[in-house]
Amino acid sequence: MDAASVRAALQHYVEASAAGDHDGAHAIYADDAALEFPQSGERFEGVANFREWRRSFPQRVGFAIDRVRGGGDLWVVELRISYDGGPDQFGVDILEFRGDRVSRETIYLGAPWAAPDWRARWAA
């Protein structure tokens, strides 16, 4: 995989999800893929399993892909996510590929914070 292919796969996921096409969105995953949220301790095994909870998700989710980095079978995506049009949260999405399909996805999310004044003199 290369960065353009990874970005295209993610863009497909984002656009299909926004259109309510969960089956199409989840075509980027291997059937036995795992999805992990270390912050909550959750792990979902099998795309059929996590596709169904995403289909039932009670909020409208918006994504923006900011940066894609990596190589081979391991890619890191910096993104922003919002729920029901609310403020963006920043996220890191770690994608492991087997061929052209995601075999494991690990997602970290965090709310933005204001930079403290005391360290402003060192900021670029």
Helices and strands as residue ranges (DSSP letters): H 3-18, H 22-25, G 26-28, E 29-37, E 42-45, H 47-55, E 61-71, E 74-83, E 89-98, E 101-110, G 117-122
